[in-house]
Structure formats: C-alpha cells, structure tokens
Amino acid sequence: MNETLAILGGGKIGEALLAGLLRSGRSADDIVVAEKHADRAAYLSDTHDVRTVPVAVALGTARTIVLAVKPQDVDSLLTEMRAGITDQHLIVSVVAGVPTARIEKALGAVDVAVVRCMPNTPALVAEAITAIAPGAHAAAADLDLAEELLAPVGRVVRVPESQLDAVTAISGSGPAYFYFLVEAMIEAGILLGLPRTLAAELVVQTAVGSAVMLRDSGEHPVQLREAVTSPGGTTIAAIRELEVHGVRAAVIAAIEAASRRSEELGKRS
C-alpha cells in the first residue's frame, strides 16, 4: 500500500474531486477510481487519464480512500470494502448524511480513521464550501490530509460532527435553493415581457455580483439589502410582497426539513 488515492464512486462529486486534484498538480498516476458502471468508468478513464479498478484493488493500492457514492449505495459498498480495510487506511467520506460511527461499525476495523465531509456541487467549478468532521479514530493529521484533498475544489471549514446535518441543509442542499430562486426570477422577467435569454443573463449576473459583494464587502446581508431599498421605491414594494407571502418563514422551514431528512438518512442501516 502506498500514498495513491482511491476514489470510490465516479459520479459528479467524485469527478469534481478528481478534476480538482488534477488541476492542483496531482498526477493521474497517483489516483485510482472504482466506478461500478462500465460506461461511466470508461468516460472517467478517457477524460481524465486515470486508472479505473475494482474496489478490492483500490483498497490494496491506496491508503486514503474517498467514499463518493450516493447514500443509498453506501451500505453495499461498505460491505464490499470490509474484507480489505485495515487500521492503516484513512476513509474520507463525502456521502451525505452518513455518520462516521456507521462507517466505522460497517467496516469492522477497530481503529480505522474516518473523516466525514459535506461538500456541495459548486465543487464542479472549484467554488465549493466543504465542512469536515473527525470520527472516533481520526487524528489531527487525518483532518489535515482531508482538508488538503478538498481544498482544490473550494473552501474547507472544520466543524463538530453534530453540526453536519445542519451544514448539509444549508450548504449541501443550498445551491438548489438559489437555483429555485433564479428560476422564479427568470420566469418573472418573461412574464414582464423580456426574452428568456435576456432575463436569464440579467438574473444570473445579478446573482454572481450579489454573491461576490456578500463575500468580499464584509457587510451584513441586511446592510446590503437596505442599500438597494429606497423609501417608497421598487425594491421595498417587492420585499413587502415577499414578506406577505411568507418567503422568509418558508426558507427557514425548508432548511429545517432538509436537516431532519439528513438525520433520517444517517440513521438508516
């Protein structure tokens, strides 16, 4: 076993991590991918020039193992991994909702180190935010390695595992909330007579610019919103309608529902 990295699961998040590592200068010769779908495995091999191997070969080749499958597929994968796992492996899991204790128990290796991570889909454009948390046997050096692996696709923050369901609800699912709002704004533009392409361009660039201001200005969102909101103007009329229709309460309720669902998924055996 050497310092080769194995990614188990070649879906969007797995590929995003792979592409980010390659962009950061990691050699494709130092990465293997295990992907059960032959067509997808061939695509990854052709596109990124990496080796695609069975799970057992990946475990024998690499010390650091990234779990990048869907939650409904993780139990069968962990069962397949069990025979090949030792306490020399580091498991970096990006499987949504699955706690480290469940992974540790399923693998059966007494001291296997597990770091649980929650990235989001902007990893595909190297603009993710990923929260990481240690399992029972993960040391500081394991967290450092996990952070190093994930840094090429965006920012990394460290949190207690008890906060990861909330993180999943806020940032893991978060891109979908913004896309939902953008979709609604584009539809409003069309309703008001704008061509779809123009409405989309206006809304998307407004979203990008607003996000950059939120990130870089250091100002609270309330301050930035108030700067756009003139007394008796167009913006306050729109904000009033959002409040009348309970948009703020709906967003909070939606995120609470996502957090509950993350917790439910983690408890499934």
N, C-alpha and C positions, 0 to 999 in steps of 0.2 A: 504494500500500500504506500502511496506517495501523496504529494500535495496536489494531485489532479483534482479538479472539482467535478462533481457529478450533479446534473440537474435531472430530477425525476419528474417528467411532465413537460411536454413541449408546446403547451397552449400559449395564449397571449402573454401571460405574466412570465412564464418560463422563457419564452422567446425574448421578451423585453429585457429580462435579466441577462440572458446570453448576449444580446446585441450590445447592452451597456458595458458589459465586461470586455467585449472585443473592442469597442470604441475606446475604452480606457487604456488599452495596450496589452491586455492579457492575450496570450497566444491561444489560438483554437486547438493547438496540440495539447493544451493543458486542461481541456474541458471535454467531458463526455455527456451525452444526453440519452436518457431512456424514455422512449415515447412508444406507447402500445399500438398506436395507429400507424400502419406502414406508410401510407401516403404522407402523413404529417412528418414522420421521421425522415422520409426521403427529401421532403421540402427543406427541413432544417439542415440536413447534410449538404444539400446542393446550395442553399442560400448562404450558409454561414461557415461551410467547410469544416464542420465538426463531426466527430465520430458518434454514431448512434449505436447503442449497445443494449443488451438485456439488463434488467435490474440487477441480477446476480453479478454480472461482470462489472457493472458500475460500482457496486459495493466493494468488490475486490480490488478495484483500481484506485478509488478515491477515498480520502479521509473525510473531506467535507461533502455532505450530501444535502442538496437543496430539494425539499419537497414542494412541488409546484403543481399539484393536481387539484381538481375540484373537490369540495368537501365530501360529496357523495362517493368519491373514488378512493378516499384516503384509507379506509379500513382494509380494503383488499390489498392496497399497496403495502401497508404496514405488515400485514400477514405475510406477504411475499418477501419482505425485507428481513423478517425476524431471524431467519437462519444465518444470514450473512452479516448481522450487526455485531460490533464489539464495542467495548467502552473506549476504544481509540477513535471512534467516529464522532464527528460533530454533525448534528442534524439542524439545519436551518430551514424552518417551515414557514412557507408563505400561504398555507392553507387556511382560508378564512374560518374563524370560529372554533378551531380545534385546539384545545388547551395542551400545554406541554405534558401534563400528567397523563393525559390519554395516550399521547405518543410514546412516552416512556414505558407505560404499562404494556402497550401493544407490542413494543419491540423486545421487551423482556431483558434487555441488557441492563445490569444493575446500575452502572454509573454512566450510561450514555448521556452526553451533553446535548441538550435541545435548546435552541433559541427560536422563539415564536416571533414572527414578523407580520405586519399588516401593511403592505404597500397598496398603491392604487393604480388605476390604468394609465395615468399620465407618465408612468414608467416607460411607456412606449415612445414618448418624446423627451425622455430624460428630465421630466419635471414632476416626478413622484414626491410624495411625502410618505415615509415609512416609519412606523413605530416598531421597536423591538423590545422584547422582554425575555429574561432568562428563565430556564426551567430549573429544577432542583439541583442539577449537577453541572450547570453551566457556570464557568468561571469568567472573570473579567476579560481574559484573553479570548474566550469564545465570543463574547459580545463585541470585542474589538474586531475580530475576524468577520463576524456577521455584518457589522457596520461597513467595513471595507468592501465587502461583496456588494452591498446595496447602494453605496454612495454614487456609483456611476449612473444610476437611474434617477437620482434626485436627493433630497434632504433626508436625513435619518435622525430620529429622536428616540430616546430611551424612556420607557415607562414601566411601572409595575404591571404584571400580567393582569391584575384585577381591573385595569383600565382599558384592556384591549377590546372588549365588546363595545365600549363607548367610542373608541378610536375607529373601529370597523364601521359604526353607524355614521360617524362624522366624515372621515376622510376615505375609508374604503368604499363606501357607497356614495360618498359625496359628489363625485363627478356626475352621477346620474341626475342629482337634483339640479345642478347647474344646466345640464343639457335639457332637462324638462322646462326650466325657465326660459332658456334660449329658444326652444321650440315654440313656446307660447308667445314670446315677443315677436318672433318671425311671423307667426300666424296673425298677430295683431297688425303688423305692418302691411301684410297682404290685404287684410280687411279694410285698412285705411287707403288702399289703392296703390301701394308700392309693388313693383315687380319682385318676385320671390328672391331673385339673385341679389338685388339691391338690399332688400330687407335683411337677408342673411348676412351680407357684408357689413351693414351698419351694426347689427346686433353682435356679431362675433367680435368685431374690432372694439366695440364698446365694452364687451366682457373682458377682452385681453387688457385693454387700457385700464379698466377699473381694477383688475386683479393686480396689475403692476403698481398702481397707486396704493392699494391696500398693503402690498408687501413692502414697498420702498419709502412711503411717506412717513411712517411711524405714527400716523394719526389713527384715532379710533374710528371704526366704521360710522358711528353716529356723526362725528365731525365731518367726515367726507360727504355723508348724505346731506347734512344740513347746508354744506357749502353749495350744493346744487339746488336747494329748496328755497326759492324766493317766496316771500309772503304774497299770498293771493295768486301764485303763478301756476304753471302747468304741472310741475313736479308734485306740489302739495296736493293738487287735485287727484293725481294718480295714487299717491301714498294713502290718501283718505280712502280710496276705493279698496286698496289692498287691506287696510285695517278693517273696513266694513265687512269684507268677505272672509276675514279671519285667516289671512295668509300666514301671519306670524305664528299663530297658535297651531295651524296645520303643519308648518315646517317642524316645530318642536315635537308635535305628536308623531310625525313621520319618523324622525330620528330616534325617538324613544322606541317606536315599533321595530326599527332596524336593529337597535341594540338588544331588545328582547329576543329577536329572531337569531341573532348571532349567539346569544347564550344558549338558546334551544338547540342550535346545530352542534354546539360544543358538547352538549350532554348526551347526544346520541351515541350509541355503541355500535 
